[in-house]
Amino acid sequence: MKNLRKMRTLGSIGVVKKARAGFTMVELLLVILVGGLLILAGVQGYNKVYIPTQADAEVKKCSFVIGGIERYKNNYNNGAFPAKTGAIPSIPLLKSALGGTTGVNDVISWTYACAVGNNSPAVIVTEVYQNVDKRAMIVAGINNSLSPWVATQTGLKITITRANSVCN
């Protein structure tokens, strides 16, 4: 009786054929292809939303750092940028202007430089940004909102410069 259930009759000529036990290779490949296309579409949509959001957060981080440097210049250094060079967390006056250890944790690999004198550029160099689109969005965001500071891409990092600064 079990074997009869697995067999079915086709048409009126009485041809008996066993029922299929699985899927064909073409059916499996079609399912894999459709699944791959769905995953690709999801990644593309994710990047269109996520990368601009990340770039906006990085522009805010740049604004925070520049604000700290500007505060130090205006409140503690007679209108001059600090003439220091090094990693931002290792420069105590910048660390203090950025709110201490908590404030500099996000910019641990960033550097700052400003040589003593008039007409010196104040320069901030950020961390590495692997994504080209994200770097471009950050540069555009800084240039659109943080004038007179100017951002440029330098390899995988971003260099933010304020020209003609007084540093001491």
PAVO-823484 format. One line per 2 residues: number of its first residue (from 1); for each residue x, z, y of C-alpha. Coordinates in steps of 0.5 Angstrom, whole numbers, plus 2048, in hexadecimal, padded with zeros to 3 digits. Layout:
# PAVO-823484
NUM) X/Z/Y | ...
***
This chain:
# PAVO-823484
1) 800/800/800 | 806/802/805
3) 809/7FB/804 | 802/7F7/805
5) 801/7FB/80C | 808/7F8/80E
7) 806/7F1/80D | 801/7ED/811
9) 7FD/7E7/80F | 7FE/7E1/814
11) 7F8/7DC/815 | 7F4/7DA/80F
13) 7F9/7D7/80B | 7FB/7DD/808
15) 803/7DD/80B | 805/7E5/80A
17) 80B/7E7/80F | 80E/7EE/810
19) 80D/7F1/816 | 813/7F2/81B
21) 816/7F8/81B | 81A/7F8/822
23) 81C/7F4/828 | 81F/7EE/828
25) 826/7ED/82C | 823/7E9/831
27) 81E/7EE/833 | 823/7F4/833
29) 827/7F0/838 | 821/7EE/83C
31) 820/7F6/83D | 827/7F7/83E
33) 827/7F2/844 | 821/7F4/847
35) 824/7FB/847 | 82A/7F9/84A
37) 827/7F6/84F | 823/7FC/851
39) 829/800/851 | 82C/7FB/856
41) 826/7FB/85A | 826/803/85B
43) 82E/803/85C | 82D/7FE/862
45) 827/802/865 | 82B/808/864
47) 831/805/868 | 82C/803/86E
49) 829/80A/86F | 82F/80E/86D
51) 835/80B/870 | 832/80B/877
53) 830/812/876 | 837/814/874
55) 83A/810/87A | 835/814/87F
57) 838/81A/87C | 83F/818/87D
59) 83E/816/885 | 83B/81D/886
61) 841/820/883 | 845/81C/887
63) 841/81E/88D | 842/825/88B
65) 849/825/88B | 84A/821/892
67) 845/826/895 | 84A/82C/892
69) 850/828/895 | 84C/827/89C
71) 84A/82E/89C | 851/830/89B
73) 853/82B/8A1 | 84E/82D/8A6
75) 84E/835/8A4 | 855/837/8A2
77) 85A/832/8A4 | 859/830/8AC
79) 855/829/8AA | 85B/827/8A6
81) 85B/825/89E | 85F/82A/89A
83) 866/827/899 | 866/828/891
85) 867/824/88B | 865/826/884
87) 85F/827/87F | 859/829/883
89) 858/830/87F | 860/831/880
91) 85F/831/888 | 85C/838/88A
93) 85A/836/890 | 856/831/88D
95) 854/835/887 | 851/83A/88C
97) 84D/835/891 | 84A/832/88A
99) 847/839/888 | 84D/83B/884
101) 84E/83A/87C | 847/838/87B
103) 847/833/881 | 84D/82F/87E
105) 84B/82F/877 | 848/828/877
107) 84E/825/87B | 854/828/877
109) 857/822/876 | 857/81F/87D
111) 85C/81F/882 | 85D/820/88A
113) 863/81E/88E | 864/81E/896
115) 86B/81D/899 | 86D/821/89F
117) 86C/81E/8A5 | 867/819/8A9
119) 864/813/8A7 | 865/815/8A0
121) 860/813/89A | 85C/819/897
123) 85B/817/890 | 857/819/88A
125) 858/816/883 | 853/817/87E
127) 852/818/876 | 852/812/872
129) 84C/80E/871 | 84C/809/86B
131) 845/806/86D | 846/800/872
133) 83F/800/874 | 83F/807/875
135) 846/807/879 | 843/801/87E
137) 83D/805/87F | 841/80C/881
139) 845/807/886 | 83F/804/889
141) 83B/80B/88A | 841/80E/88D
143) 842/808/892 | 83B/808/894
145) 83A/810/895 | 841/813/896
147) 844/80F/89C | 849/810/89F
149) 84C/811/898 | 84D/80B/894
151) 84D/80A/88C | 851/805/888
153) 852/804/881 | 859/805/87F
155) 859/803/877 | 854/808/874
157) 854/80D/879 | 851/80D/880
159) 856/80E/887 | 852/811/88D
161) 856/810/893 | 855/812/89A
163) 85A/80F/89F | 85D/811/8A5
165) 85C/818/8A3 | 860/81E/8A7
167) 863/822/8A1 | 867/829/8A2
***
